[in-house]
Amino acid sequence: MSEPLVLRARAREFADDLIRLRRALHAEPETGLDLPRTQQKVLAALDGPGLGISTGKALSSVTAVLRGSRPGGTVLLRADMDALPLTERNDLPYASRNPEAMHACGHDLHTAMLVGAARLLGGAEFAGTVVFMFQPGEEGYGGARLMVEEGVLEAGGRRADAAFALHVTPSLLPRGMVVSRPGPVLAACDALRVTVRGAGGHSASPHLGKDPIPAACEMVGALGTWVTRSFDAFDPVVATVTSFHAGAAENAVPEEARFTVTVRSFSRQHRDRLLTELRRVVTGIGSAHGLAVETEHSLDYPVTVNDPAQSAFAADVVREVFGPERYFEVPRPVTASEDFSYVLDEVPGAYLFVGACPDDRDPGTAAGNHSPDAVFDDAVLADGAALYAELALRRLRAWD
């Protein structure tokens, strides 16, 4: 049996263990940065010789370090562990028992896959170090940033030389298909909160007040035109107004109007420019109406950028291990965001998507990530574990 088939075959031997772990995680999901029950399940699953294990301070992370038989490079493999604040609508025997949380993004699969990779690599011969990064708080909490601040990139004793992450999807891709691309693979996501301040009054005499609503509406309308006239269509940005609030009484002009704009971009240059110029646009419109404008921004997740060399390497690994038909290079980035971007800002690496749509569903119509109806196929767990392990093992051996 060829070496690639050895790891895949070994992963299949304990696939039932991975399924049990994934379903236990799915049934008891936790959200945010504090995942005590999830952390305990991961620690129990990693229990065994050879792994140096530590836990986080600001979050309930788990970092495991596996050292080879001799010195070499360091590869980091990451899985996120947190769930979403959703109520699951699936009638599954392992459906969420927490009505306020659901693993609707597949992080339970990522966690089980990475546990499987640690088990596979524990019996492998290699030079160097593998760091297994089990991360809470991906869904809007910046858990990866906190783990970087706590030293996960240096957990192996030296800074990681490469980093890889997988993300399953219950729709769009057939089960087992792997896709990615070099360069930007996911968007940056930031937000701007705008408050337009005027002077209240009676709706019968709006000229005696300073109505903030028409100005705020003008700002909302102007943003779409401004984006298309200010940014290259081949390096796009997306500005979406996601909330708008003004007034409470039907016969009164309100004193203020507030709205929020979520902005997504695919290059670091445009991200740096975007919020500055958004503020200029809304402030200028407010000034033209004689109104004060206050803005508050948050920088959420950066652009997730795959290193071209590591992306090409990962694609070759998929083709060699699973066959050329299992990999496809997507032509453009995905507009969602991901905090693995904080890792890839520091370490060259690659982020790959893995199809996990059940065979009895059409990927084109199946419920997607973040849907309370999302269903993921456990059959991908063994191959996901093998892919994590192969990425680390082949990267380390190439440096040896």
C-alpha positions as CSV (number, residue, x, y, z in Angstrom):
1,M,0.0,0.0,0.0
2,S,1.4,3.4,-1.0
3,E,2.1,5.9,1.9
4,P,-0.8,8.3,1.1
5,L,-3.2,5.3,1.4
6,V,-1.7,4.3,4.7
7,L,-2.8,7.4,6.5
8,R,-6.2,7.3,4.9
9,A,-6.6,3.7,5.8
10,R,-5.5,4.3,9.4
11,A,-7.9,7.2,9.6
12,R,-10.8,5.0,8.5
13,E,-9.9,2.5,11.2
14,F,-10.8,4.9,13.9
15,A,-13.5,6.9,12.0
16,D,-16.1,5.7,14.4
17,D,-14.2,7.4,17.2
18,L,-14.2,10.6,15.3
19,I,-17.9,10.4,14.6
20,R,-18.6,9.8,18.3
21,L,-16.5,12.9,19.2
22,R,-18.1,15.1,16.5
23,R,-21.6,14.1,17.6
24,A,-20.9,14.7,21.3
25,L,-19.6,18.1,20.4
26,H,-22.6,18.8,18.2
27,A,-25.1,17.7,20.9
28,E,-23.6,20.1,23.5
29,P,-22.5,23.2,21.6
30,E,-21.0,26.3,23.2
31,T,-20.5,29.8,21.8
32,G,-17.9,32.5,22.3
33,L,-14.6,32.3,23.9
34,D,-15.5,30.3,27.0
35,L,-16.1,26.7,25.9
36,P,-15.4,24.6,29.1
37,R,-17.3,21.4,28.1
38,T,-15.9,21.5,24.6
39,Q,-12.4,22.0,26.0
40,Q,-12.8,19.0,28.3
41,K,-13.9,16.8,25.4
42,V,-10.9,17.8,23.3
43,L,-8.5,17.3,26.2
44,A,-10.0,13.8,26.8
45,A,-9.7,12.9,23.2
46,L,-6.0,14.0,23.0
47,D,-5.1,12.1,26.2
48,G,-2.1,10.0,25.4
49,P,1.7,10.0,25.2
50,G,3.7,12.2,23.0
51,L,1.7,15.4,23.1
52,G,2.6,18.5,25.1
53,I,-0.7,20.2,25.9
54,S,-1.5,23.7,27.3
55,T,-4.7,25.7,27.6
56,G,-5.4,29.4,27.2
57,K,-5.8,32.2,29.7
58,A,-8.1,34.6,28.0
59,L,-10.1,31.9,26.3
60,S,-10.7,28.1,26.7
61,S,-8.3,27.1,23.9
62,V,-6.2,24.0,23.6
63,T,-2.8,23.9,22.1
64,A,-1.1,20.5,21.6
65,V,2.5,20.1,20.4
66,L,3.9,17.0,18.8
67,R,7.7,16.8,18.3
68,G,9.3,14.6,15.7
69,S,12.4,12.4,16.2
70,R,14.8,15.1,15.3
71,P,14.8,18.9,14.8
72,G,13.2,20.5,11.8
73,G,10.5,23.0,10.7
74,T,7.2,23.8,12.5
75,V,3.7,23.4,11.0
76,L,0.6,24.7,12.7
77,L,-2.8,23.1,12.0
78,R,-5.9,24.9,13.2
79,A,-9.5,23.9,14.1
80,D,-12.1,26.3,15.5
81,M,-14.4,24.9,18.2
82,D,-17.2,27.4,18.8
83,A,-20.9,27.1,17.8
84,L,-23.4,29.8,16.7
85,P,-26.3,31.3,18.7
86,L,-28.9,29.5,16.6
87,T,-31.7,27.1,17.4
88,E,-31.2,23.9,15.5
89,R,-34.2,22.7,13.3
90,N,-32.9,19.3,12.4
91,D,-34.4,16.1,13.8
92,L,-31.2,14.2,14.4
93,P,-30.4,11.8,17.3
94,Y,-27.4,14.0,18.1
95,A,-29.1,17.4,17.5
96,S,-28.2,20.3,19.8
97,R,-29.6,20.0,23.3
98,N,-28.9,23.7,23.8
99,P,-31.8,25.7,22.3
100,E,-29.5,28.8,22.1
101,A,-26.6,27.2,20.3
102,M,-25.9,25.0,17.2
103,H,-22.8,23.9,15.3
104,A,-24.2,25.3,12.1
105,C,-20.8,26.1,10.6
106,G,-19.2,22.7,11.0
107,H,-16.6,23.6,13.7
108,D,-17.5,20.3,15.5
109,L,-16.2,18.5,12.4
110,H,-13.1,20.6,12.2
111,T,-12.3,19.7,15.9
112,A,-12.8,16.0,15.4
113,M,-10.7,16.1,12.2
114,L,-7.8,17.7,14.0
115,V,-8.0,15.3,16.9
116,G,-7.8,12.6,14.2
117,A,-4.8,14.2,12.7
118,A,-3.0,14.3,16.1
119,R,-3.7,10.6,16.4
120,L,-2.4,9.8,12.9
121,L,0.8,11.9,13.3
122,G,1.5,10.4,16.7
123,G,2.7,7.2,14.9
124,A,4.5,8.9,12.1
125,E,8.2,9.4,11.5
126,F,9.2,13.0,10.8
127,A,11.7,15.8,11.6
128,G,10.3,19.0,13.2
129,T,7.2,19.9,15.2
130,V,3.4,20.0,14.6
131,V,1.3,22.5,16.6
132,F,-2.4,21.7,16.9
133,M,-4.4,24.9,17.5
134,F,-7.9,24.2,18.9
135,Q,-9.5,27.7,18.9
136,P,-12.7,29.1,20.5
137,G,-14.4,32.3,19.4
138,E,-14.1,32.3,15.6
139,E,-17.7,33.5,15.2
140,G,-17.1,37.2,15.8
141,Y,-14.9,37.1,18.9
142,G,-11.4,37.0,17.3
143,G,-10.3,33.9,19.1
144,A,-7.4,33.4,16.7
145,R,-6.1,36.9,17.5
146,L,-6.1,36.1,21.2
147,M,-4.3,32.8,20.7
148,V,-1.7,34.6,18.6
149,E,-1.3,37.1,21.4
150,E,-0.9,34.2,23.9
151,G,1.9,32.7,21.8
152,V,0.3,29.9,19.8
153,L,2.6,30.6,16.8
154,E,5.7,30.0,19.1
155,A,4.2,27.1,21.0
156,G,6.5,24.6,19.3
157,G,9.6,26.4,20.6
158,R,10.1,28.4,17.4
159,R,7.8,30.4,15.2
160,A,5.6,28.3,12.9
161,D,6.9,28.1,9.4
162,A,3.6,27.3,7.8
163,A,-0.1,27.1,8.8
164,F,-3.1,25.3,7.4
165,A,-6.8,25.2,8.2
166,L,-9.8,23.3,6.7
167,H,-13.4,24.5,6.6
168,V,-16.4,22.2,5.8
169,T,-19.4,23.3,3.9
170,P,-22.8,21.5,3.8
171,S,-23.7,23.0,0.4
172,L,-22.3,24.2,-2.9
173,L,-19.6,21.4,-3.0
174,P,-20.1,17.7,-3.4
175,R,-18.9,15.6,-0.4
176,G,-15.2,15.3,-0.4
177,M,-14.4,18.0,-2.9
178,V,-11.6,20.4,-1.8
179,V,-11.4,23.9,-3.1
180,S,-9.1,26.9,-2.5
181,R,-7.1,29.5,-4.3
182,P,-3.8,31.5,-4.0
183,G,-4.0,35.0,-2.7
184,P,-7.2,36.4,-1.1
185,V,-9.5,33.6,-0.3
186,L,-11.9,35.3,2.1
187,A,-12.9,39.0,2.6
188,A,-12.1,41.4,5.4
189,C,-15.1,42.4,7.4
190,D,-15.4,45.7,9.3
191,A,-18.2,48.0,10.4
192,L,-19.0,51.7,10.6
193,R,-21.7,53.0,12.9
194,V,-23.1,56.5,11.9
195,T,-25.1,58.8,14.1
196,V,-26.7,61.9,12.4
197,R,-27.7,64.5,15.0
198,G,-30.3,67.2,14.3
199,A,-32.9,69.1,16.3
200,G,-36.3,67.6,17.0
201,G,-39.6,69.3,16.4
202,H,-43.2,68.8,15.3
203,S,-43.8,66.9,12.1
204,A,-46.2,69.6,11.1
205,S,-43.4,72.2,11.0
206,P,-40.2,70.3,10.0
207,H,-38.6,73.6,8.8
208,L,-38.4,74.6,12.4
209,G,-36.2,71.6,13.3
210,K,-33.3,69.9,11.8
211,D,-34.5,66.6,10.4
212,P,-31.7,64.0,10.4
213,I,-33.7,61.4,8.5
214,P,-33.4,62.8,4.9
215,A,-29.7,63.3,5.4
216,A,-29.2,59.8,6.7
217,C,-31.2,58.4,3.8
218,E,-29.1,60.4,1.4
219,M,-26.0,58.9,3.0
220,V,-27.3,55.4,2.6
221,G,-28.2,56.0,-1.1
222,A,-24.8,57.7,-1.8
223,L,-22.7,54.8,-0.4
224,G,-23.7,52.5,-3.3
225,T,-22.7,55.0,-5.9
226,W,-19.6,56.1,-4.1
227,V,-18.3,52.5,-3.9
228,T,-18.7,51.9,-7.7
229,R,-17.0,55.2,-8.5
230,S,-14.1,54.9,-6.0
231,F,-12.9,51.3,-6.2
232,D,-11.7,49.0,-9.0
233,A,-14.4,46.5,-9.9
234,F,-11.7,43.8,-10.1
235,D,-10.6,44.5,-6.5
236,P,-14.1,45.0,-5.2
237,V,-15.5,46.3,-1.9
238,V,-19.0,45.6,-0.6
239,A,-20.7,48.2,1.6
240,T,-24.1,47.0,3.1
241,V,-26.3,49.0,5.4
242,T,-27.5,46.4,7.9
243,S,-29.5,48.6,10.4
244,F,-31.3,51.9,10.4
245,H,-33.1,53.5,13.3
246,A,-34.8,56.9,13.7
247,G,-37.6,58.3,15.7
248,A,-40.4,56.7,17.7
249,A,-43.4,59.1,17.4
250,E,-45.4,59.4,14.2
251,N,-45.9,63.2,14.7
252,A,-42.4,64.2,15.7
253,V,-39.1,64.9,13.9
254,P,-36.4,62.9,15.8
255,E,-33.3,64.4,17.1
256,E,-31.1,61.7,15.6
257,A,-30.9,58.9,13.0
258,R,-28.5,56.0,13.3
259,F,-27.4,53.3,10.8
260,T,-24.7,50.7,10.6
261,V,-22.6,49.8,7.5
262,T,-20.8,46.5,7.2
263,V,-17.9,46.7,4.7
264,R,-16.0,43.8,3.1
265,S,-12.9,44.1,1.1
266,F,-10.4,41.8,-0.6
267,S,-7.1,43.7,-0.4
268,R,-5.2,45.2,2.5
269,Q,-4.9,48.5,0.5
270,H,-8.6,48.9,0.1
271,R,-9.4,47.9,3.6
272,D,-7.1,50.7,4.9
273,R,-8.8,53.2,2.6
274,L,-12.4,52.1,3.0
275,L,-13.4,53.3,6.5
276,T,-11.5,56.6,6.2
277,E,-13.4,57.5,3.0
278,L,-16.7,56.2,4.2
279,R,-16.4,58.7,7.1
280,R,-15.6,61.5,4.7
281,V,-18.7,60.8,2.6
282,V,-21.2,60.7,5.5
283,T,-19.6,63.7,7.2
284,G,-19.7,65.7,4.0
285,I,-23.4,65.0,3.4
286,G,-24.2,65.9,7.0
287,S,-22.3,69.1,6.7
288,A,-24.3,70.0,3.6
289,H,-27.5,69.6,5.6
290,G,-26.1,71.6,8.6
291,L,-26.1,68.4,10.8
292,A,-23.5,66.9,13.0
293,V,-22.3,63.4,12.2
294,E,-20.6,61.1,14.6
295,T,-18.9,57.9,13.4
296,E,-17.6,54.9,15.3
297,H,-15.8,52.0,13.5
298,S,-14.6,48.5,14.4
299,L,-11.9,46.6,12.6
300,D,-13.1,43.0,12.7
301,Y,-11.4,40.3,10.6
302,P,-8.6,41.1,8.1
303,V,-8.5,39.7,4.5
304,T,-7.7,35.9,4.6
305,V,-4.7,35.6,2.2
306,N,-3.3,32.3,1.1
307,D,0.4,32.3,0.4
308,P,0.8,31.3,-3.2
309,A,3.5,28.7,-2.6
310,Q,1.7,27.1,0.3
311,S,-1.6,27.1,-1.6
312,A,0.0,25.3,-4.5
313,F,1.6,22.9,-2.1
314,A,-1.8,22.1,-0.4
315,A,-3.4,21.7,-3.8
316,D,-0.7,19.2,-4.8
317,V,-1.2,17.2,-1.6
318,V,-5.0,16.9,-2.2
319,R,-4.4,15.7,-5.8
320,E,-1.7,13.2,-4.8
321,V,-3.5,11.8,-1.8
322,F,-7.1,11.8,-3.0
323,G,-6.9,12.1,-6.7
324,P,-6.9,15.1,-9.2
325,E,-10.7,15.1,-9.4
326,R,-11.0,16.0,-5.7
327,Y,-9.4,19.5,-6.0
328,F,-10.7,22.6,-7.8
329,E,-9.1,26.1,-7.7
330,V,-11.9,28.6,-7.4
331,P,-11.6,31.7,-9.6
332,R,-12.5,34.3,-6.9
333,P,-12.6,34.8,-3.2
334,V,-15.5,34.1,-0.9
335,T,-17.2,37.1,0.6
336,A,-17.4,35.6,4.1
337,S,-14.7,36.4,6.7
338,E,-12.5,34.2,8.9
339,D,-10.2,34.9,11.8
340,F,-7.6,32.5,10.6
341,S,-6.6,35.6,8.8
342,Y,-4.7,36.7,11.9
343,V,-2.6,33.6,11.6
344,L,-2.0,34.0,7.9
345,D,-1.0,37.6,8.5
346,E,2.0,36.3,10.4
347,V,2.7,32.9,8.9
348,P,2.6,31.7,5.3
349,G,-0.1,29.1,4.8
350,A,-3.4,28.1,3.2
351,Y,-7.1,27.8,4.0
352,L,-9.1,25.1,2.2
353,F,-12.8,24.3,1.9
354,V,-14.0,20.7,2.1
355,G,-17.4,19.6,0.8
356,A,-19.5,17.9,3.5
357,C,-22.9,17.8,1.8
358,P,-24.8,14.5,2.5
359,D,-25.1,12.3,-0.6
360,D,-28.9,12.4,-0.4
361,R,-29.0,16.2,-0.8
362,D,-28.3,18.5,-3.8
363,P,-25.3,20.8,-3.0
364,G,-27.0,23.5,-5.0
365,T,-30.1,23.6,-2.8
366,A,-28.9,22.2,0.5
367,A,-28.9,24.6,3.5
368,G,-25.6,26.3,3.9
369,N,-23.3,27.3,6.7
370,H,-25.0,29.3,9.5
371,S,-28.4,27.9,8.6
372,P,-30.4,26.2,11.4
373,D,-31.2,23.5,8.8
374,A,-27.5,22.8,7.9
375,V,-26.6,19.1,8.0
376,F,-23.0,17.9,7.6
377,D,-21.9,14.4,6.5
378,D,-19.7,12.6,9.0
379,A,-18.2,10.5,6.2
380,V,-15.7,13.4,5.5
381,L,-14.2,13.1,9.0
382,A,-11.6,10.4,8.2
383,D,-10.4,12.1,5.0
384,G,-10.3,15.4,6.8
385,A,-8.1,14.0,9.5
386,A,-5.9,12.4,6.8
387,L,-5.6,15.7,4.9
388,Y,-4.6,17.6,8.0
389,A,-2.0,15.0,8.8
390,E,-0.7,14.8,5.2
391,L,-0.3,18.6,5.0
392,A,1.9,18.7,8.1
393,L,3.9,15.5,7.3
394,R,4.6,16.4,3.7
395,R,5.5,20.0,4.5
396,L,7.9,18.9,7.2
397,R,9.5,16.2,5.1
398,A,10.0,18.7,2.2
399,W,12.1,20.8,4.6
400,D,14.1,17.9,6.0
